[in-house]
Amino acid sequence: MIRALTLLIGAMTLVGCVSQTVKSTSVPALDQPQQIVPENEVLDVGVAIFDPGIDDLQDDEQVYPEIRRAEATFIARELAEVLEGVGAWGAVRVVPDESQFTDLLVTGRVVHSDGERLALAVKVTDATGEIWVDKTYEGTTSRYAYDQRATSQQDPFLLVYRLIANDMLQQFNSSSSKQRVTIRQVAELRFARAFAADAFTDYLQEDDGQYRLKRLPAESDPMLERVRNLRLRNYVFVDTLQGHYDGFSEEMYTPYQEWRKLSYEEVIAQRELQQEANARLIAGAAAVVAGIAAQGSSSSYARTAGAVGIAGGGYLLKSGLEKRAESSIHSLAIEELGQSLQAEITPRVIELEDRTVRLSGSAEDQYAQWRELMADLYATEMGELQDAREADNTSSPASGLDSGQ
């Protein structure tokens, strides 16, 4: 009986023992190269739009697809901005997809993102197919990261981006000058082979995703010159897309940070309510059991206490169920916040040299169309080159005949 009453009293006080743990991680310094990188060893970096990770979600995860897709673009731009500050890389560009022939390609997937915790699976591969980085990075922030009084405007998860950047630089420092030059050469030849496979196939050997340089074309090769011009035009188009990505991130920043802040608060509140709900359900069940046990006592005091315990336990059970219902309300609030963020994201129109492109669809589709245009452009130029060669061959004998007369 004493045990039953003790259980009853303990159950009634259990609901007050709910605590919150706020995790915080310091942001590391952004590493810099050990020495000035020679121009012929500078590597360009392409950061592909991240995979939103929607297909890998768990049943209990609440993710809003449109928000996650927007995050995938925002995260790629934030990472590119951090990499630009390293000082070891050439051009750092956000690219629409993974079908790029850049010196280094960064791809990634959003594993988790809720305003409190960000987890990214990141892979960095060079043009030869060598994997530099293949890790999952995770950062947890605190409510202070969203404090409006804070003077710093840094991203709450700057930690994650700097860890990625530092790992990439560490790998760069461990590579030799010859490796860096080879990476640049292979990247150029892979781009050339994509548009003129017959002309550039013999320069590279491919084996299970690994590319080895067999020989180099002559610097005076007219086909190589045209490929380089085509590559420069491709950079112009991709650089134009940077304006889109930059503008997108700038427009998204304020509402997204507000969404992150509110999402963080909702996640914490939901966790606290869930803990409190579970505590009340446990306490309620324990109180009912203790009350029932006390009803079998010969002591009127114990029976009275048991009746109180049953009533109190029933209230706690009811209260616990209500807390769970309140928890679901917070989940709906997160969804509403996500919908409000979607309203802030609108299509953009960018001006190219000879046309206007409306970026209302996917950038991947637009880039695929641009690649088709580049292929047509290259075929046209090569046709003109062939015509010029034939004209030269035709005029040479006639020229010789005239001189003979």
HULIN-V168117 format. One record per helix or strand. SS is the DSSP state (H for helix, E for strand). FROM is the first residue (numbers start at 1). TO is the last residue. If there is no record, write none. Layout:
{{SS/FROM/TO} {SS/FROM/TO}}
This chain:
{{H/2/14} {H/39/41} {E/43/48} {E/51/51} {H/54/56} {H/65/84} {E/89/95} {E/104/113} {E/117/126} {E/131/140} {H/143/146} {H/158/174} {H/177/195} {H/197/203} {E/204/207} {E/210/213} {H/222/295} {H/300/342} {E/348/351} {E/356/359} {H/363/404}}
